[in-house]
Every structure is written in C-alpha cells, then in structure tokens.
Amino acid sequence: MARFSETDSPAQRVRLMLRAKIALGILVGLLLGHAATVWPVVVCTPFGSLTATLQLCKPADAEVNWGASYRNNLDVIDALFAGAGTPQFGAVGVGIAAGGLGTITATGPIVGAPTTDISQFYAATSFCKGDTATLQNGLLPVRVASNDWAIARTAAGAETINIRCDLTAPTRTTSGKGWKLTAFKIVQQITVAALTSNTFNALSTTTYANNVANAVAAYGGSITITMPTATQANPYVTTGGVGTPAFMVTPDSQVGMDFTVVLQNTGVYRLYGLSAAWTQQD
C-alpha cells in the first residue's frame, strides 16, 4: 500500500500510486506465471505538478534535469494532431466540451467539401416562354388538374415554337465558388400527334452590361440529351448531361436553355418544367 506524507504534492501522490500498481502487477504476474497489466507511468519531475486537462508536467521552480518530462509533454500534445498537423477537435474540445456541441471561431477562409445533392424544379408556368406570331397561338398556362399545371399548345396546323427556360442560381464572383449546373431534366408531354421534331438548341449564359450588347456564350461544354417526339399517355422526364460544369462567377448573368418543337396539326404539346442538379461550393 502506498503511503503519503502531508508534504507530498498531488503529482508525487499520483506517482506513488502508479508505482504501487506496477509492483502489484509484477507480483501477480510472477504468481500466475504470465504477463500482467502494467499501468502507464506519468512522467514528471520529483516536485512538479500536472495540468488538470492534458496532464502535462509543470516542473517546480529551480528544478533541473526535467528533459524526460518535457519530451513527454511534447508527445502528449503531438498525439492530439492527425496527419499534416490537423487538430482532432473531438479530442481537444477547442473551447467546448470534447464530443459536445458548440461554436468554433476561426480566422481566415474555411473550405469544406462541395454540396453535390442540390436539386431545384423550375415550373414552366414561371420560368419558361415560347415564341409565336401571336400570344393566343403560343404556349399558354393550362390547369390539367389541381396543382398540376403546364404551358401547352394544341396545334392548328404545322407550328414551330421556340422555347426558352431560365435556370438561374445565385452567382459568386470568386473563382471556384458558388453554384454550377451538373445535370438537368425536361418534363414534357406529347399527345394526339407526334412532334415533327424536337431539337435541343443550346444551354447558354447571357451576361448584361450597361450600353453593351448582350453577351451569349455556351455553358457546360458538350450537352447530351435525346429529345422525344413520339406520343405517350404520360409526361416524359428526359435527362440531359452537362459535359463541363462551371461555377457561375460573372455578375449580371443567367443560365438559360433553348429548344424548338415542331407540332403537327391537332398535336398537343405540354411543358411542365425543368429539374436542375446543382453543386455548391462555399
């Protein structure tokens, strides 16, 4: 049994208890004929004390030969960091209880992984328009059923309609930040008579500046999509691939989609909207 003196410091008492446990472990090992558990030794100077949280050794004033305790302190601190010097916040706590919830305040930018699961639906009644000679011959809002709307046209002959849809998201001006379009889907329906053609024209950006011609440029590199023409009872949901997604970093600009449908006489065409897949980087 370890015996303490009233003049022993807390660190000295800890060392005495550990030494007693080590001795007991060795004795048990000799009696049982196999290795016994040996408790770790807290490395400190004879008159030093231990810090409350990390158990680092604080040598007393005027103590010498405390190289071993100093090296042990470094080992304890080093163990709190992962590769490349990254602090293990769950172990350290960094201003909050380890494993608890709280706020970490840092100076300078913190770059996290991009968010890749953002999906937004753009209803055709709000984000798409079709051009024709007169409004009544264009794509008009139609209530198919409660909360089921589209813009639609029943052709009175061979008709060509150019369609434009906006897919604009917030724009950042820092390179590699903000939003980029990675894929999209067009929700459309063809009934009564097949389309003569359904042509995807472009996915583009349009940038505006004072007293300067609007700048239209291709967006996303090669676009892959197979546009439907055959009739079917329910809507098509057609996926388009974006070859080279790019973050939108130009102010006063938007992303838009342009395609053209050619209807036969009596053919019915409905456009419900578009779904866009975005990646965001803060």
N, C-alpha and C positions, 0 to 999 in steps of 0.2 A: 504494500500500500504506500503510495507517495505521501510524504509528509511536507507540509508547508510551514514556512515561517511567516510571522506577521510582517516582516520586512520584504517578503518576496513580491515582485511585481507580477501583474497578470500574465505577462509573456513568460516569466520564469515558471509560473504555476502550470501553464499550458505545456511547456517543455517537459516538466517533471511528470505530468500525467501521461504524455506520449511515450516517454521512456519506460514508464511502468507498463504500459500496454505492450510495448515492443518486447520487454523482458518476459511478460506473461505469454506472449505469442511464441517466443522461442522455447520456453519451458513446456508449453502444451505440445509443440512440435516434437520435442525430444521424447515426451511421454507417449505420444500416439504414433510415432515413427514416420510422420510425413510432415510436409511443409504446413505451416500455419500462417494465417493472415498477419501481415506486418503493416501497421498503420504508418502513414506518411509523417515525416518529421517537418515541423515548421522551422524554417531556417531563420534565425535571428541572432543578434548579439546577446551576451550574458545579461546586460542591463537595458536592452532595448524594449520597445513595446510594439504591438501590432495595430495597424489601422483597422477600423471597425468593419469596413466593407470588403476590401480586397485582401486583407490580412498581410499587408506589406510591412516589412520590418523598418522601424524608426530607431536607429541607434541613439543611445543616450549621449549627452554632451561629453566631449573629451574621450569617447570610446575609440579604440583603434582596432585594426585587423577585422574590419567588417566587410571584406571583399565577398565572402560567400553569401552573406545576406543581401548585399547589393545585387549580385548576379541572380539570386533567386527572385528578387523584386522584378528584374527585367524579364525573367521567364514568365512570371505571373501576368505581367502586362502584355507580353507578346502573345500569350495564349488567347487573349481576348480579340485578336485580329485574325481575319482569314487571309487568303492569298491576296497579293497586291496591296496589303495594308488596309483592307476593308473592315471597319469595326463591326462586331457582331452585336447589333443593337439589342437583340433579345437577351443576351447575356449581360451586357453592360448596363442597360437600362436607359442611359443617356437622358438623365433628367426625370425619368419616370420609373416606376417600379418595374423590374425585369419581368417580361411576359405580360405586362399590363397595357392599358390604353392611355394615350396622351398625345401631345403635340411635340414634334421635333422642329426647331427653327434652325435653318441653315443659311449661310451667306453664299450667294452665287447660284448659278443655274443647277437644277437637279433634273437629269434626263432619265426618264423612265421608258419602259417598253411601249411601243405604239399600241393603241387600241384598234383592233382589227375587226371587231364584230358589230360595227355600227351599220344599221340598215334604216333607210328612210323611204317612205312611199310618197310619191308626188301625184296627187289626184289630177286627172286630166281636166276636170272642170275648173281647176285653179291654175295649173301650170302649163297647159298645152293649148295651142291655137292652130287652126287650119285656114289656109288662104283660098278663096274662091272669088268669082266675079261679084257676087252679091252675098250678103250675110245669110239670107234665108237658104242659100244653096250650100252653105258651109257646114262644119261640124258644130251642132248645137247641143246644149245640155239636155239630157234625157233622163227622166226618172224611171228606171227599169223596175224598181221596187223600193220599199222603204230602206233608206240608207244604202241604196245600190244605184249609183249614178254613173253616167258616162257622157262623153260627147259623141254624137252619132250623125250619120247621114244615110238616107235611102236614095239611091241614085235614080235620076230621071232620064238617064242616058249614060253614055260613056263619060265619066267625070274623073278629073285629076285633082287631087288635093295634096298640097304640100303642108307638112305638119312640123311644127316647132314646139319643143318642150324644154323648159328650164330645169336644170339640176344644180342650182347654185347652193353652195355651202359657205360658211364663214371663211374669210381669207386672212392668212397671216402674211406679214412681209419679211419674215425671217426664213432664210433658205432651210429646207428640210423640216419645216414646222407646218402645223395647220392640218388641212384636210386634203386627201387625194381620193379620187374615184377609182375603185378597183374592179367593179363589175356592175352590170345593170340588167334589168328585165323590163320588157314591154308587155303590158297586159292589153290585149286587143281581141276583138271578136269579128268573125266573118260569117254571114249567113245569107240565105236565099240564092246568091250567085257568087261564084269565086271571084277574087280580085284578078284583074288582068295582070297586074304586077304590084309588088310591094318592095320598094327599094330603100335601103338604108343609105342615106347620103353622107352624113358626117357627124362626128362628135367633136365639137369645137369650143374654143373660148372666144369671147368677144370682150374687148377692152375699150373703155371710153375715156376720152381726154378732151379738154376744152379746145374748141376750134380745130380739132384734128379728126381726120376720117376714122371711123370705127375700124379697129384692128381685129380681124377674124383670123384665128390660127387653129390648126388641127390640135386636138388634145388626145393624149393617151396612146399615141403610136398606132399600131395596126389593130383595128376593131374587127372582131369575128362574131358574126351573127347570121343566122339563116331566117329570113323573114317569111312568114307563112302567106299563102294565097288561097288555099282550099277552105271550103266551108266546114264548119263543125258546130255542134249544138251549144258548146260552152266556150268560154274565152281561152285563147292561147296565152301562156306565160312563157315568153321567149327570152332566153338568156343571152346576153352579149358580153364578150370578153374584152378587157382593156389590156392591150399589149404592154404599154409602158406607162403605168400610173405615175402622176407627178403632183406634188403638193401645189396648191393654188397660193402663190406668193405675190401676185400682182394686184394692187388695189384697183377698185372700179372695174372689175371684170367678172364674168359669169361663165358657167359651163352650160352649153345647150346641145340638144340633139335635133337632127333634121332628117326626116324621111318622107317618102312620097308614096301614096296609094293611088292606084287607078282602078275605079269601080266600073263594073258592067251595069247595064240598065237593070233596075229593080234590086240591085245588090245592096245589102245593108252592112255598114261598117260601124263598129263601136270601138272607141278608145277609152279604156278605164284609167290608165295612168302608167307610171313607171316606178319601179323599185330600184333604189341605188344602194350599193355597198360601198362604204367609206372606211378609210383608215385615218385615224387622227394621231398626231404626234405633238405633245405639248413641249 
